[in-house]
Amino acid sequence: MDAPNFPAAYDVYRRAEWSRLRLNTPLTLSDTDIAGLRGLSDPLSLDEVANIYLPLSRLLNLHVLAARRLGTVEQTFLGRTLTTPPYVIGIAGSVAVGKSTFARVLQRLLASWPDHPGVELVTTDSFLHPRTVLEQRGLMDRKGFPESYDLRRMIAFLAAVKAGRPARAPVYSHFTYDIVPDQIQLVDQPDILIFEGLNVLQTVRAAPLLASDFFDFSVYMDAEEHDLARWYADRFLLLQRTAFQQPTSYFHHFRDLSREDALIQAKSIWRRINLPNLRENIRPTRERARTILRKAADHRTEQVWLRRI
């Protein structure tokens, strides 16, 4: 896989080089654990966890400990009571690149370190406008684009988390394709918050604060467009045979499509919605990330780009 022409601010590590940085970090997950954490069409293996995730978890553990020491220095200087704000990690990337699986596995690995067992995971889907609002504004075909999110609520949530206050996020259902009424996710002073979604690194013109202003570390998951399109179609076909068969699924009307027609539908959604969003809003944020994971056609991470400090 050819590497993109990134600025010299990044050091590139091929898979074997990055794997060696794990050192003696123990693998605390089993095949059964991985099976419960991976997405429907994501072929995540223990080999990927050992060679890519564990070195990253070791690096993040060192960052968390260093951030705490720095925070202690500043609070001592200011004469304040010592507190430990949550360490916030942003995870960005395209639809179908594997962000959700990556975030869930990283959550488990980071929670296994003794110094920060409290690790919460929140996705930006929680801050999508409800479906009724999107329909009223004609934005159903723009779902995932910046205008489909309640950015004010998202920023308020992150500000509360970083200030050490209890914060509440709505709950989103991929099954109903909507915010779940009267349900919230309470995030109350975790050691680490993982914040995952398409738009976490995006900039908004004239906005006083961005989501990334609250991040201590950020990861962008990258892959070639043709691989992303294929992965999306594979996932769509799998869902069409499973979740879409349920009467309460928002996509229930796709249940009886032939494989050929389902594939046509998946490719149409990718071309009309996901690909333009990737090109216009998601990929342009890639170089704002501290770390970039480059995935090959088989979903394995072949390169890790680490921004020089």
C-alpha positions in Angstrom: 0.0 0.0 0.0 1.4 3.3 -1.0 1.7 5.9 1.8 0.1 9.3 1.3 2.2 12.4 0.9 2.0 13.5 4.5 4.1 16.4 6.0 7.4 15.7 7.6 5.7 16.1 11.0 5.0 12.4 11.0 7.3 9.4 11.6 6.1 6.3 9.8 6.3 2.8 11.4 5.6 -0.3 9.4 3.8 -3.1 11.1 6.8 -5.0 12.4 8.5 -1.9 13.6 5.5 -0.7 15.5 4.8 -4.2 17.0 8.2 -4.2 18.7 7.2 -1.1 20.7 4.8 -3.2 22.6 7.7 -4.5 24.7 6.3 -6.6 27.6 2.8 -5.2 27.5 0.5 -8.2 28.3 -2.3 -9.3 26.1 -5.3 -9.3 28.4 -8.0 -10.2 25.7 -8.9 -13.7 24.4 -10.4 -14.8 21.1 -13.8 -14.9 22.9 -13.3 -11.3 24.0 -12.4 -10.2 20.5 -15.5 -12.0 19.1 -17.7 -10.0 21.4 -16.0 -6.6 20.6 -15.6 -6.7 16.9 -18.1 -5.2 14.5 -20.3 -7.4 12.2 -18.0 -7.3 9.2 -14.7 -6.4 10.9 -12.3 -9.4 10.8 -10.3 -8.2 13.8 -7.8 -10.8 15.1 -5.7 -11.2 18.2 -2.7 -10.7 16.0 -3.9 -7.2 15.1 -4.6 -6.5 18.8 -1.1 -7.7 19.8 0.8 -6.0 17.1 -1.1 -2.7 16.7 -3.4 -2.0 19.6 -1.0 -3.0 22.4 1.9 -0.7 21.4 -0.7 2.1 21.1 -2.2 1.3 24.6 1.3 1.4 26.0 2.0 4.8 24.4 -1.4 6.1 25.6 -0.7 4.9 29.2 2.6 6.8 29.2 0.7 9.9 27.9 -1.9 9.7 30.6 0.6 9.4 33.3 2.6 12.4 31.9 -0.5 14.5 31.6 -1.3 13.9 35.2 2.2 14.9 36.3 1.9 18.1 34.2 -1.5 18.8 35.7 -0.1 18.5 39.2 2.7 21.0 38.4 0.2 23.6 37.1 -2.2 23.2 39.9 0.5 23.5 42.5 1.7 26.7 40.8 -1.8 28.1 40.9 -2.3 27.0 44.5 -5.4 25.0 43.6 -6.7 21.7 45.1 -5.2 18.9 43.1 -7.7 17.3 40.8 -7.3 14.9 37.8 -9.3 15.9 34.7 -10.2 13.0 32.4 -7.8 12.3 29.6 -9.8 12.6 26.3 -8.9 10.6 23.2 -10.6 11.4 19.9 -11.0 8.7 17.2 -11.9 9.8 13.7 -12.2 8.2 10.2 -14.6 7.2 7.5 -17.7 5.1 7.6 -16.8 1.4 7.5 -13.2 1.9 8.4 -13.6 0.1 11.8 -13.7 3.0 14.3 -16.3 1.4 16.5 -14.5 -1.9 16.9 -11.2 -0.1 17.4 -12.7 2.1 20.1 -14.3 -0.8 22.0 -11.1 -2.8 22.0 -9.0 0.2 23.0 -11.4 0.9 25.8 -10.9 -2.6 27.2 -7.1 -2.5 26.8 -6.7 0.9 28.5 -9.0 -0.1 31.4 -6.6 -3.0 32.1 -3.8 -0.6 33.1 -3.9 -0.2 36.9 -3.5 3.6 36.9 -6.7 4.4 35.0 -9.3 1.6 35.2 -12.3 4.0 34.5 -12.5 4.3 30.7 -15.7 5.5 29.1 -16.7 5.4 25.4 -19.1 7.9 23.7 -19.8 8.2 20.0 -20.7 11.3 18.1 -23.8 9.5 16.9 -25.3 10.4 20.3 -25.2 14.1 19.2 -27.0 13.7 15.9 -30.2 15.6 15.7 -33.2 13.4 16.2 -34.7 12.0 13.0 -37.7 14.3 13.1 -35.4 17.3 13.1 -33.3 15.9 10.2 -36.5 15.2 8.2 -37.9 18.7 8.8 -34.6 20.2 7.7 -34.2 17.9 4.6 -31.0 16.5 6.0 -31.7 12.7 6.0 -29.3 12.3 3.0 -26.8 14.5 4.9 -26.7 12.4 8.0 -23.1 12.3 9.2 -22.3 15.7 7.6 -21.4 18.5 10.0 -24.9 20.1 9.8 -26.6 16.9 11.0 -25.1 17.2 14.5 -26.1 19.2 17.5 -22.6 20.7 17.9 -23.6 23.0 20.7 -24.7 20.0 22.8 -21.6 18.1 21.8 -19.2 20.9 22.9 -21.2 21.4 26.2 -20.8 17.7 26.9 -17.0 17.7 26.3 -16.6 20.8 28.3 -18.4 19.3 31.3 -16.3 16.1 31.0 -13.0 18.0 30.9 -14.1 20.2 33.8 -14.6 17.0 35.9 -18.4 17.4 36.1 -21.0 14.7 35.5 -22.0 14.9 31.8 -24.9 13.4 30.0 -25.0 12.2 26.4 -28.1 11.1 24.4 -28.2 7.4 23.3 -28.4 6.6 19.6 -29.8 3.4 18.1 -28.4 2.2 14.8 -31.4 -0.2 14.7 -34.0 2.6 14.7 -31.6 5.1 13.1 -32.6 7.7 15.7 -31.9 9.1 19.1 -33.6 6.9 21.8 -36.1 9.0 23.7 -35.6 9.4 27.4 -32.3 7.6 27.6 -29.0 9.1 28.5 -25.4 7.9 29.0 -24.0 9.4 32.2 -20.3 10.0 32.2 -19.1 10.9 35.7 -15.4 11.7 36.0 -13.8 8.8 34.2 -10.0 8.4 34.1 -10.2 8.4 30.3 -12.9 9.2 27.8 -12.7 7.8 24.3 -14.8 10.0 21.9 -15.3 8.3 18.5 -17.0 9.5 15.3 -16.8 10.8 11.8 -16.6 14.4 12.8 -14.4 14.6 15.9 -11.5 16.4 14.2 -13.6 18.7 12.0 -13.4 22.4 12.1 -16.4 24.7 12.0 -16.0 28.1 10.6 -16.3 30.9 13.3 -17.0 28.4 16.1 -15.4 29.6 19.3 -14.6 26.0 20.4 -14.1 22.7 18.6 -14.5 19.1 19.8 -10.8 18.6 19.3 -10.0 21.5 21.7 -10.8 19.1 24.5 -8.7 16.2 23.2 -5.4 15.2 24.7 -4.7 12.6 22.0 -6.3 11.8 18.6 -6.3 8.9 16.2 -7.4 8.9 12.5 -8.1 5.6 10.9 -7.3 5.6 7.2 -7.8 3.4 4.2 -8.1 3.6 0.4 -11.4 4.7 -0.9 -12.1 1.5 -2.9 -11.4 -0.6 0.2 -13.8 1.6 2.3 -16.5 1.2 -0.4 -16.1 -2.5 -0.5 -16.2 -2.8 3.3 -19.3 -0.7 3.4 -21.1 -2.8 0.8 -20.1 -6.0 2.7 -21.5 -4.7 5.9 -24.7 -3.6 4.2 -25.2 -7.0 2.7 -24.7 -8.6 6.1 -27.1 -6.3 7.8 -29.7 -6.9 5.1 -29.6 -10.6 6.0 -29.8 -9.9 9.8 -30.9 -6.6 11.4 -32.9 -5.4 8.4 -35.1 -8.4 8.7 -36.6 -7.1 12.0 -39.9 -5.2 11.6 -38.7 -2.3 13.8 -35.5 -1.7 11.8 -35.4 1.6 10.0 -34.0 -0.3 7.0 -36.7 -3.1 7.1 -37.8 -2.1 3.6 -34.5 -3.4 2.2 -35.1 -6.9 3.6 -36.3 -8.7 0.5 -33.9 -7.2 -2.0 -31.9 -9.7 -4.1 -28.2 -9.7 -3.4 -27.6 -7.9 -6.7 -30.2 -5.2 -5.8 -28.9 -4.8 -2.3 -25.4 -4.3 -3.6 -26.7 -1.7 -6.0 -28.4 0.1 -3.1 -25.3 0.0 -1.0 -23.1 1.4 -3.7 -25.6 4.2 -4.3 -25.6 5.2 -0.6 -21.8 5.1 -0.6 -21.6 7.3 -3.7 -24.3 9.8 -2.7 -23.6 10.2 1.0 -20.6 8.5 2.5 -18.0 9.3 -0.3 -18.8 13.0 -0.5 -18.7 13.3 3.3 -15.3 11.5 3.3 -13.8 13.8 0.7 -15.3 17.1 1.9 -15.3 16.8 5.7 -13.5 13.7 7.1 -10.3 13.1 5.1 -9.3 16.8 5.2 -9.0 16.5 9.0 -6.6 13.5 8.8 -3.4 15.6 9.3 -4.9 17.1 12.5 -4.5 13.7 14.3 -1.6 12.8 16.5 -1.6 9.3 15.1 -2.8 7.9 11.8 -3.5 4.1 11.3 -3.2 3.1 7.7 -5.3 -0.1 6.9 -4.7 -2.4 4.0 -7.3 -4.2 1.9 -7.6 -7.0 4.4 -8.3 -4.6 7.3 -4.8 -5.2 8.8 -3.0 -2.0 9.9 0.1 -1.9 7.8 1.5 1.5 8.8 1.3 3.8 11.9 2.0 7.5 11.4 3.0 9.2 14.6 3.3 12.9 14.8 6.5 14.2 16.2 6.1 15.9 19.6 
